[in-house]
Amino acid sequence: MQPFSQLRVVFPGSEKLHLALQHNREIPPMRIAQIAPPIESVPPSGYGGTERVVSYLTEELVRQGHRITLFASGDSLTSAELVPCTETALRLTPAVRDPIPYYMLMLDKVRERSYEFDILHFHIDQFHFPIFRDIAHRTLTTLHGRQDLPDLQALYRGFTEMPLVSISNAQRRPCVAANFVATVYHGIPKELHAANFDRRGRYLAFLGRICPEKRVDHAIAIARAAGLPLRIAAKVDKVDEGYFRETVAPLLNEADVEFIGEINESAKTAFLGGALALLFPIDWPEPFGLALIEAMACGTPVVAFRCGSVPEVVDDGVTGRIVDSPEEAVAVLPEVLALDRRAVRRRFEERFSAERMARDYLKVYRSMLTAPLRPGLAHRRFETRPHRQVNGNGKESHAD
């Protein structure tokens, strides 16, 4: 049997799709694999940004009539075809100490079925680069994490043919050698959260994860200086338990701060919708900030620190204010609380719906399938598993 990198047969439907794209004919449904991290289910039961976005994208692509296969943990819920790659989400499996073997097993399942898809869309960082390098033109990798780490730059210099999507322009700035083909902002379903325009709540909100770079301590200081209660809905990972115990817990001993803990998707509408504003006092190059658009979907304005993607996501003076310090955050709070919550919701619908996100990704998929191949890949546009043929003796053979 030929090596994976040398298989060259066209799979059924690929030529038809390619010709339709080339000649602007009616485009048949695309066959797309979505490959999600097995750390959380899709969607996650609690906190989990990447898996949540993968779920929104998958469901919207299915709704639009495309043939989607989701590679994810076995406890995922989807209207696409689900290929279970672990029995349950790894974070919720106490016996799992090292997730890497499970990624390897998942990638082998993707490799075995790669011939079935027009596009393989990866959301798992860079684990797949060496395995799928020879069919890079049929892969797309969305980077969901921070990219300012020095070791990553060497990786991108070594795999310049792998097409990448950034989730903000700020995220891609450190990666001068990376092959970015687009920036696609996250989106969530319009119907996911009902907006609250009444401002009945009397508290500020913090939503996300307890860790040093999210600076919940700044949120507590801002709320106390403004004389407003703060409610904190956040998870604490094992790696951050020491930080929570030593730095955050001592700040929770007064009645004006309530630590709720990790909440699920259904609880977010009431939590965010009932808040006067969301505090987002980050101290790191945030790649996107899903909590920002979740608040906007509820009509709730935000106060966000000027880090990473924040200036791209927050329309300053419309959906919130962008600030540079806790003191400035306190100063602009009256202005933020006076913002039109209906305008906040409208801007969310214009910029950050799942429908818009899926539409943007489809443009990327189609542009990849019609683009000229880079040198050295011209003979491999539709590489697949060998096509089975029956010879004159009635036995199977393989066409190269």
C-alpha positions in Angstrom: 0.0 0.0 0.0 1.3 3.5 -0.9 2.4 5.9 1.8 -0.2 8.5 2.8 1.7 11.3 1.2 1.7 9.6 -2.2 -2.0 8.8 -2.7 -3.3 10.7 -5.7 -6.8 9.5 -6.6 -9.7 11.8 -6.9 -12.5 10.9 -4.5 -16.2 11.0 -5.6 -17.6 14.5 -5.9 -14.3 16.4 -5.6 -13.9 17.2 -9.3 -17.6 18.3 -9.5 -17.1 20.7 -6.6 -13.8 22.0 -8.0 -15.3 22.7 -11.4 -18.4 24.4 -9.9 -16.2 26.7 -7.9 -13.9 27.4 -10.9 -16.8 28.3 -13.2 -19.2 30.0 -10.7 -21.8 27.3 -11.1 -24.2 26.2 -8.4 -22.1 24.9 -5.6 -22.9 21.4 -4.2 -22.7 20.9 -0.5 -19.2 20.7 0.8 -17.8 17.8 2.7 -16.0 19.2 5.7 -14.3 17.6 8.7 -14.2 19.6 11.9 -11.5 18.4 14.3 -11.9 19.6 17.9 -9.8 19.1 21.0 -10.9 16.1 23.0 -10.2 18.0 26.2 -13.9 19.2 26.4 -17.0 18.0 24.8 -18.5 19.9 21.9 -20.2 21.9 23.1 -18.6 21.9 26.6 -20.7 21.3 29.6 -19.2 24.3 31.3 -16.3 26.5 30.4 -14.5 25.9 27.1 -14.1 28.5 24.4 -12.6 26.5 21.5 -15.0 23.7 21.8 -17.9 26.1 22.0 -16.9 27.9 18.8 -16.4 24.6 17.0 -20.0 23.6 18.0 -21.5 26.9 16.8 -19.6 26.6 13.5 -20.5 22.9 13.0 -24.2 23.4 13.6 -24.4 26.5 11.4 -22.7 24.7 8.5 -25.1 21.7 8.9 -28.0 24.2 8.9 -26.7 25.6 5.6 -26.8 22.2 4.0 -23.2 21.1 4.1 -22.0 17.6 5.0 -20.1 17.9 8.3 -18.2 15.3 10.2 -17.1 16.2 13.7 -14.1 14.5 15.3 -14.5 15.1 19.0 -15.0 13.4 22.4 -17.7 10.8 22.5 -20.0 12.8 24.9 -20.3 15.6 22.3 -23.7 16.6 21.0 -24.1 17.5 17.4 -26.4 17.3 14.3 -23.3 16.5 12.2 -21.9 13.0 12.0 -19.9 12.4 15.2 -16.7 10.4 15.2 -16.0 9.7 18.9 -12.2 10.0 19.5 -12.4 9.5 23.3 -15.2 8.1 25.4 -15.7 11.3 27.3 -14.0 14.7 27.5 -10.5 14.3 28.9 -10.8 17.1 31.4 -13.6 15.2 33.1 -11.8 11.9 33.1 -9.7 11.6 36.3 -7.7 8.6 35.0 -6.3 10.7 32.2 -2.9 12.2 33.1 -1.5 12.9 29.6 -3.7 14.0 26.7 -1.1 13.6 24.0 -1.7 9.8 23.3 -5.4 10.6 22.8 -4.6 13.3 20.3 -2.5 10.8 18.4 -5.3 8.3 18.3 -7.7 11.0 17.1 -5.4 12.1 14.3 -5.1 8.5 13.1 -8.9 8.4 12.7 -8.8 11.6 10.8 -6.0 10.4 8.6 -7.9 7.1 7.8 -10.9 9.1 6.6 -9.2 12.2 5.1 -10.1 11.1 1.5 -13.8 11.7 2.2 -13.5 15.5 2.7 -13.0 18.6 0.6 -11.6 20.4 3.6 -10.2 19.2 6.9 -10.6 22.0 9.4 -8.4 21.6 12.5 -8.9 23.4 15.9 -6.2 21.5 17.8 -3.2 23.8 17.6 -0.4 22.3 15.5 -0.4 18.5 16.4 -1.4 17.5 12.9 1.2 19.5 10.9 3.7 16.6 10.2 0.9 14.1 9.3 -1.1 16.3 6.9 1.7 18.4 5.4 1.4 16.7 2.0 -2.3 17.6 1.7 -1.9 21.0 3.2 -4.0 22.5 0.5 -7.0 20.6 1.8 -6.4 21.6 5.5 -7.2 24.7 7.4 -6.1 25.3 11.0 -7.7 27.9 13.2 -5.4 29.1 15.9 -7.4 29.6 19.1 -4.6 30.5 21.6 -1.9 33.0 22.1 0.9 33.0 19.4 3.5 35.3 21.0 5.5 32.3 22.3 9.1 32.1 20.7 9.0 28.3 20.1 5.9 28.6 17.9 7.8 30.8 15.4 10.3 28.1 14.7 7.3 25.7 14.1 5.7 28.0 11.6 9.0 28.5 9.7 9.2 24.8 9.4 5.6 24.4 8.1 5.0 27.4 5.8 2.6 25.5 3.6 0.0 24.9 6.3 -2.9 27.4 5.8 -3.8 29.2 9.0 -6.7 31.3 10.2 -6.3 33.8 13.0 -9.2 34.8 15.2 -8.0 38.4 15.4 -5.4 40.5 13.6 -3.6 41.0 16.9 -3.2 37.3 17.4 -1.2 36.9 14.2 1.3 39.8 14.6 4.1 37.8 16.3 3.9 35.2 13.5 5.8 36.7 10.7 6.6 33.4 9.0 3.1 31.8 9.4 0.9 31.2 6.4 -2.2 33.1 7.4 -4.9 33.0 4.8 -7.6 34.9 6.7 -8.8 36.4 10.0 -12.2 35.1 11.0 -13.8 36.5 14.1 -15.8 34.2 16.4 -19.6 34.2 16.3 -22.4 32.8 18.3 -26.0 32.0 17.3 -28.2 35.0 17.5 -30.9 33.0 19.3 -28.5 31.7 22.0 -29.0 34.6 24.4 -32.0 36.9 24.8 -31.1 40.5 25.4 -32.1 42.3 28.6 -32.7 45.9 27.9 -34.1 46.8 31.3 -30.9 47.0 33.4 -32.7 45.5 36.4 -29.5 44.1 37.8 -27.4 46.0 40.3 -24.0 44.2 39.9 -21.0 44.1 37.6 -20.0 40.7 36.1 -16.7 38.8 35.6 -17.0 35.7 33.3 -14.2 33.3 32.3 -11.4 31.6 34.1 -9.5 32.4 37.3 -5.8 32.8 36.3 -3.2 35.6 36.6 -3.6 36.9 33.1 -7.4 37.4 33.4 -6.9 39.7 36.5 -10.0 39.0 38.5 -8.2 41.0 41.2 -8.5 44.1 39.0 -12.2 43.4 38.6 -12.7 43.2 42.3 -10.8 46.5 42.8 -12.8 48.3 40.1 -16.1 47.2 41.5 -15.2 48.2 45.0 -13.9 51.6 43.9 -17.2 52.1 42.0 -19.3 51.0 45.0 -21.0 48.2 43.0 -21.3 44.5 43.8 -19.3 42.1 41.7 -20.4 38.5 40.7 -17.7 36.2 39.4 -18.7 33.2 37.3 -15.4 31.4 36.5 -13.7 28.1 36.6 -10.5 27.3 38.4 -8.2 24.9 36.6 -5.9 22.7 38.6 -2.8 24.7 37.4 -4.4 27.8 38.9 -5.6 26.5 42.2 -2.6 27.9 44.0 -3.2 31.4 42.5 -6.9 31.2 43.5 -6.1 30.1 47.0 -3.3 32.6 47.7 -4.4 35.7 45.7 -8.1 35.6 44.9 -9.7 33.8 47.8 -8.6 36.5 50.4 -10.4 39.1 48.3 -13.7 37.2 48.5 -14.4 37.7 52.2 -16.8 40.6 51.9 -20.4 40.7 50.9 -19.9 42.9 47.8 -18.1 40.1 46.0 -19.8 36.8 45.1 -17.9 33.9 43.6 -20.4 31.7 41.7 -18.0 29.3 40.1 -18.2 27.7 36.7 -21.5 28.1 34.9 -23.0 26.5 31.8 -24.3 28.0 28.7 -27.9 28.2 29.8 -27.0 30.1 32.9 -25.1 32.8 31.0 -28.1 34.6 29.7 -29.4 35.5 33.1 -26.0 36.1 34.6 -24.8 38.5 31.8 -28.2 39.9 31.0 -28.7 40.9 34.6 -25.4 42.7 34.9 -24.9 46.4 34.5 -21.6 45.7 32.7 -19.0 43.0 32.1 -15.5 43.7 33.4 -12.8 42.4 31.2 -9.5 43.6 32.9 -7.1 41.3 31.1 -3.3 41.5 31.3 -2.3 39.4 28.3 -2.5 39.3 24.5 -6.1 38.0 24.4 -6.6 36.3 21.0 -10.3 37.1 20.9 -12.4 37.2 24.1 -15.6 35.2 23.7 -17.1 36.6 26.9 -17.1 40.0 25.3 -19.5 39.0 22.5 -21.6 36.8 24.9 -22.2 39.9 27.0 -23.0 42.0 23.9 -25.5 39.3 22.8 -27.3 40.0 26.1 -27.3 43.7 25.5 -24.7 44.2 28.2 -21.9 46.7 27.6 -18.3 45.9 28.5 -15.3 47.6 30.1 -12.2 46.0 28.6 -8.5 46.6 28.9 -6.6 47.5 25.8 -4.8 44.2 25.3 -4.6 41.8 22.3 -7.8 41.7 20.2 -9.9 44.0 22.5 -9.8 47.0 20.1 -11.0 44.8 17.3 -13.9 43.3 19.2 -15.2 46.3 21.3 -16.6 49.3 19.4 -15.4 52.0 21.8 -18.4 54.1 22.8 -21.0 51.8 21.3 -20.6 48.3 22.9 -18.4 49.5 25.8 -15.2 51.4 26.6 -11.6 50.4 26.2 -9.3 51.5 29.0 -5.7 51.2 30.1 -5.9 51.0 33.9 -8.3 50.1 36.8 -8.5 53.9 37.6 -9.7 54.7 34.1 -12.2 51.8 34.2 -13.7 53.3 37.4 -13.8 56.7 35.7 -15.7 55.5 32.6 -18.2 53.3 34.3 -21.0 55.9 34.5 -20.6 56.4 30.8 -20.7 52.7 30.1 -23.8 52.1 32.2 -25.5 54.8 30.2 -24.9 53.1 26.8 -27.9 52.0 24.8 -28.2 48.3 25.4 -30.3 47.9 22.2 -27.4 49.4 20.2 -25.1 46.9 21.9 -27.3 44.0 20.8 -27.6 45.4 17.3 -23.8 45.7 16.9 -23.5 42.1 18.1 -25.9 40.9 15.4 -24.0 42.8 12.7 -20.6 41.6 13.6 -20.5 38.4 15.7 -23.3 36.0 14.7 -22.5 32.3 14.0 -24.1 32.8 10.5 -21.5 35.4 9.7 -18.7 33.3 11.1 -19.8 30.3 8.9 -20.1 32.5 5.9 -16.6 33.8 6.3 -15.2 30.3 6.7 -17.0 29.1 3.6 -15.3 31.8 1.7 -12.0 30.6 2.9 -12.7 27.0 2.1 -13.8 27.9 -1.5 -10.8 30.1 -2.1 -8.5 27.3 -1.0 -10.1 24.8 -3.4 -9.8 27.2 -6.4 -6.3 28.7 -5.6 -3.3 27.6 -7.7 -1.3 25.1 -5.8 2.1 26.1 -4.4 5.2 24.7 -6.2 5.6 21.0 -5.4 1.9 20.3 -4.7 0.5 20.6 -8.2 0.1 16.9 -8.6 -1.7 16.4 -5.3 -4.8 18.6 -5.4 -7.1 15.7 -4.6 -4.9 13.1 -2.9 -6.9 10.3 -1.4 -6.9 6.7 -0.5 -6.3 4.5 -3.6 -9.5 3.9 -5.6 -10.6 0.2 -5.6 -10.9 -1.4 -9.0 -11.9 -4.9 -10.0 -9.5 -6.6 -12.4 -10.4 -9.2 -15.0 -10.0 -12.0 -12.4 -12.6 -10.4 -10.2 -10.0 -9.4 -7.6 -9.5 -5.9 -6.2 -6.6 -3.8 -7.3 -5.6 -0.2 -6.6 -5.2 2.6 -9.0 -2.2 4.9 -8.4 
